[in-house]
C-alpha cells in the first residue's frame, strides 16, 4: 500500500506519520505543498499535523491555498482516501472537504497529553478494526482543537454516522478537554473517504511511548 503525506511549511508530524505507516508495512512518500499533483499510485493521502504557515490567520487557513490542495480536492472527489491529523484536520475543514471548524480551545491553553477517546462509529475504513464503544488512549497536542458545527450540521453528522470519535475518560464517560461540540474528536465526510481527527494516532504506535492504540486505527486503511 502506498501512503502519500503532505508537507507544508510548518508541518512537523510528517516523519512521525511516515514512520508509523512504514512500521505497518506501507510504502510512503512525502509530497511538498508546491506539487500540483498527487502520486498516481497513492492509496491513502495523509495531511499531517503541525503548524502549517505558522497557524497565521487561522489554523489551516493559508494552507488551503497551497498549489497541492487543488489536487487533494480532485483526489477526494474521485473517491481517494484522505486522512487529516490535527493541523491536517484543520486544513480539511478550512478547505471544505470536511464539515465544521476548529476554534481556539475553551481554556485558551495549548493541550499536550494522552487522552481517551470513544469509538462512535466503525462503519468506515479508518475504524473498522475497532468496535463501536471501544475506549482508546491517544495523545492530543493542539491549541485550536475546539470542534464547532451548528445544530443543523450536527444533526446531519449523526444521521449519516459521520461522528467517529468523542473525548472521554478511561471508563468511556464524556470528558471534554477543549470545548468541542458534543466532545467530538473526529469526523468523516458523507462518502466516508475523507477523515479528520485532532488526536495523533501516529504517536500511539508503541507501548514504550505510552500507548499502541493507534495501530488498529491506521491498520484499517491497510485492509
C-alpha positions as CSV (number, residue, x, y, z in Angstrom):
1,X,0.0,0.0,0.0
2,X,1.3,3.5,-0.8
3,X,0.7,6.3,1.6
4,X,1.5,9.9,0.4
5,X,2.0,12.5,3.2
6,X,1.6,16.2,2.6
7,X,4.2,18.6,3.9
8,X,3.6,22.4,4.3
9,X,6.0,25.0,5.7
10,X,5.5,24.4,9.5
11,X,4.4,20.8,9.2
12,X,6.2,18.8,12.0
13,X,4.5,15.4,12.1
14,X,5.2,14.2,8.6
15,X,8.1,12.0,9.7
16,X,6.2,10.5,12.6
17,X,3.4,9.7,10.2
18,X,5.9,8.2,7.7
19,X,7.4,6.0,10.5
20,X,4.0,4.9,11.7
21,X,2.8,3.7,8.3
22,X,6.1,2.1,7.4
23,X,6.0,0.2,10.6
24,X,2.8,-1.3,9.4
25,X,4.3,-2.4,6.1
26,X,3.2,0.5,3.9
27,X,5.4,2.4,1.5
28,X,5.4,6.2,1.9
29,X,6.2,9.4,0.0
30,X,6.3,12.9,1.4
31,X,4.7,15.4,-1.0
32,X,5.8,19.1,-0.9
33,X,2.9,21.6,-0.8
34,X,4.0,23.2,-4.1
35,X,3.4,20.0,-6.0
36,X,0.4,20.3,-8.3
37,X,-0.2,16.5,-8.4
38,X,-0.6,13.6,-6.0
39,X,1.5,10.5,-6.8
40,X,-0.6,8.3,-9.2
41,X,-0.1,5.2,-7.0
42,X,-1.4,6.8,-3.8
43,X,-3.8,4.6,-1.9
44,X,-4.1,6.9,1.1
45,X,-3.3,10.6,1.3
46,X,-2.4,12.0,4.8
47,X,-2.5,15.7,5.7
48,X,-0.1,15.6,8.7
49,X,-0.1,17.6,11.9
50,X,2.0,20.6,12.8
51,X,1.6,24.4,12.3
52,X,1.2,25.0,8.6
53,X,2.3,28.5,7.8
54,X,2.7,29.1,11.5
55,X,-1.1,28.9,12.0
56,X,-1.3,32.5,11.0
57,X,-4.9,33.9,10.4
58,X,-6.5,30.6,11.5
59,X,-5.0,27.1,11.7
60,X,-5.1,25.7,8.1
61,X,-6.5,28.9,6.6
62,X,-3.4,29.6,4.5
63,X,-2.6,26.0,3.7
64,X,-5.9,25.6,1.8
65,X,-4.5,27.9,-0.9
66,X,-1.3,25.9,-1.5
67,X,-1.0,24.5,-5.1
68,X,-1.3,20.9,-3.9
69,X,-4.8,21.4,-2.4
70,X,-6.4,21.6,-5.9
71,X,-5.1,18.0,-6.5
72,X,-6.2,17.0,-3.0
73,X,-9.7,18.1,-3.7
74,X,-9.8,16.3,-7.0
75,X,-8.3,13.1,-5.4
76,X,-11.0,13.2,-2.7
77,X,-13.8,13.9,-5.1
78,X,-12.8,10.9,-7.2
79,X,-13.1,8.6,-4.1
80,X,-9.5,8.7,-2.9
81,X,-9.0,8.2,0.8
82,X,-7.7,11.2,2.8
83,X,-6.8,11.4,6.5
84,X,-6.2,14.7,8.2
85,X,-4.5,14.6,11.6
86,X,-4.6,17.6,14.0
87,X,-3.5,20.5,11.7
88,X,-4.4,18.3,8.8
89,X,-8.0,18.1,10.2
90,X,-8.0,21.9,10.4
91,X,-6.7,22.1,6.7
92,X,-9.5,19.8,5.6
93,X,-12.3,21.8,7.3
94,X,-10.9,25.1,6.0
95,X,-10.8,23.5,2.5
96,X,-14.4,22.4,2.8
97,X,-13.5,18.7,2.5
98,X,-14.9,18.1,6.0
99,X,-17.8,19.9,7.8
100,X,-17.4,22.1,10.8
101,X,-14.5,24.2,12.0
102,X,-11.8,24.1,14.7
103,X,-11.7,27.0,17.1
104,X,-9.3,28.0,20.0
105,X,-9.5,25.7,22.9
106,X,-12.0,26.8,25.5
107,X,-9.3,27.1,28.1
108,X,-7.2,29.2,25.7
109,X,-4.2,26.9,26.5
110,X,-2.2,24.6,24.3
111,X,-3.0,21.0,25.4
112,X,-0.4,18.2,25.1
113,X,-1.2,14.9,26.9
114,X,-2.7,11.5,26.4
115,X,-6.5,11.5,26.3
116,X,-9.1,8.7,26.0
117,X,-11.4,8.5,23.0
118,X,-14.6,6.6,22.5
119,X,-15.4,5.0,19.1
120,X,-18.8,6.2,18.0
121,X,-18.9,4.6,14.5
122,X,-16.8,1.9,12.9
123,X,-18.6,1.5,9.6
124,X,-15.6,3.0,7.8
125,X,-12.1,2.1,6.8
126,X,-10.4,4.2,9.4
127,X,-12.0,2.5,12.5
128,X,-13.1,-0.8,11.0
129,X,-10.7,-2.8,13.2
130,X,-12.2,-1.3,16.4
131,X,-15.6,-1.9,17.9
132,X,-18.2,0.7,18.5
133,X,-17.9,1.8,22.1
134,X,-14.2,0.9,22.4
135,X,-12.1,3.3,24.5
136,X,-8.6,4.0,23.3
137,X,-5.8,6.2,24.6
138,X,-4.3,8.6,22.0
139,X,-2.2,11.7,22.5
140,X,-3.6,15.2,21.8
141,X,-1.4,18.3,21.1
142,X,-3.4,21.3,20.0
143,X,-4.3,24.9,20.6
144,X,-7.2,25.1,18.2
145,X,-9.0,21.8,18.7
146,X,-12.4,23.0,19.7
147,X,-14.6,21.5,17.1
148,X,-17.7,23.5,16.2
149,X,-20.6,22.9,13.9
150,X,-24.1,24.4,14.0
151,X,-27.2,22.4,15.1
152,X,-28.4,21.5,11.6
153,X,-24.9,20.4,10.7
154,X,-24.6,18.3,13.9
155,X,-27.9,16.6,13.2
156,X,-26.7,15.7,9.7
157,X,-23.4,14.3,11.1
158,X,-25.3,12.0,13.4
159,X,-27.8,11.0,10.7
160,X,-25.0,9.8,8.4
161,X,-22.8,8.2,11.1
162,X,-20.1,10.8,10.5
163,X,-19.2,11.4,14.1
164,X,-16.3,8.9,14.5
165,X,-14.6,9.7,17.9
166,X,-15.5,11.6,21.1
167,X,-13.4,12.6,24.0
168,X,-14.0,10.6,27.2
169,X,-12.3,9.3,30.4
170,X,-10.9,5.8,30.9
171,X,-14.4,4.4,31.6
172,X,-15.9,5.9,28.5
173,X,-17.7,8.8,30.2
174,X,-17.6,12.1,28.4
175,X,-14.6,14.2,29.4
176,X,-14.2,17.2,27.1
177,X,-10.7,18.8,27.1
178,X,-11.2,21.6,24.7
179,X,-14.9,22.5,24.5
180,X,-15.7,20.7,21.3
181,X,-19.4,20.4,20.4
182,X,-20.6,17.1,21.9
183,X,-17.0,16.4,22.8
184,X,-16.3,15.5,19.1
185,X,-12.7,14.5,18.4
186,X,-13.1,13.2,14.8
187,X,-15.5,13.1,11.9
188,X,-15.7,12.0,8.3
189,X,-17.5,13.2,5.1
190,X,-20.7,11.7,3.9
191,X,-18.9,9.4,1.4
192,X,-16.7,8.1,4.2
193,X,-13.5,8.5,2.3
194,X,-12.2,11.8,4.0
195,X,-11.4,11.6,7.7
196,X,-10.2,14.1,10.3
197,X,-9.3,13.9,13.9
198,X,-7.5,16.2,16.4
199,X,-5.7,13.4,18.3
200,X,-2.4,11.9,17.0
201,X,-2.7,8.1,16.3
202,X,0.8,8.2,14.7
203,X,2.2,8.9,18.2
204,X,0.4,5.9,19.7
205,X,2.3,3.1,17.9
206,X,4.5,1.7,20.7
207,X,3.7,0.8,24.3
208,X,7.0,2.3,25.4
209,X,5.7,5.7,24.4
210,X,2.5,5.3,26.4
211,X,0.1,3.6,24.0
212,X,-0.1,1.4,20.9
213,X,-3.8,2.1,20.3
214,X,-3.0,4.0,17.1
215,X,-2.1,0.7,15.4
216,X,-5.6,-0.5,14.8
217,X,-6.7,2.9,13.7
218,X,-4.1,3.2,10.9
219,X,-4.2,-0.5,10.1
220,X,-7.8,-0.1,8.9
221,X,-6.6,1.7,5.8
222,X,-4.3,-1.2,5.0
223,X,-7.0,-3.9,4.8
